[in-house]
Amino acid sequence: MTLTTDIKISLYEQDYQLWLEQTLNQLRNGDFDPIDLDNLIEELESLGKSDKHAISSYLMRLCEHLLKVKYWESEREACLRGWDIEITNFRIEIQKRLKTSPSLKRYLQDSFLSEYTYARKLFLKTSQLDPDLIPEEPCFTLDRALDEDWIGCDRD
């Protein structure tokens, strides 16, 4: 006697791109009954999480580079141009995401302090500077960090 398992593998699991095209066509045609709602909902939730993760990552890296400009004096002369390019890149990436999803601005504001904290940790690991020299609270606001005309903290 052999046991057979009747497991139906969904199109979503077999061929994601084909599932996506089929789902889009069903939505466009108003053919809602056969739509794979569970996977569609999962994909939509994933999109939101992905955008939040990306914008958080860019904000953390932006803060890290602003800290480099302000505090890493021994490397500033040799690295400032590269840091400035990276700062510009991170700002552009953040602005691109805010343009398509303006509501992420609130998410940025809510996560600013935690992303600064991660950036500080990464900066300290990279620079090996004394942690007591780098404030635990940011020396700049989110708006200032996103200001394309501002290179970084005013140096003391």
Secondary structure, DSSP 8 states (H G I E B T S, - for coil): ----------HHHH-HHHHHHHHHHHHHTT--TT--HHHHHHHHHHHHHHHHHHHHHHHHHHHHHHHHHHH-HHHHHHHHHHHHHHHHHHHHHHHHHHHH-TTHHHHHHHHHHHHHHHHHHHHHHHH---GGGS-SS-SS-HHHHH-TT--SS---
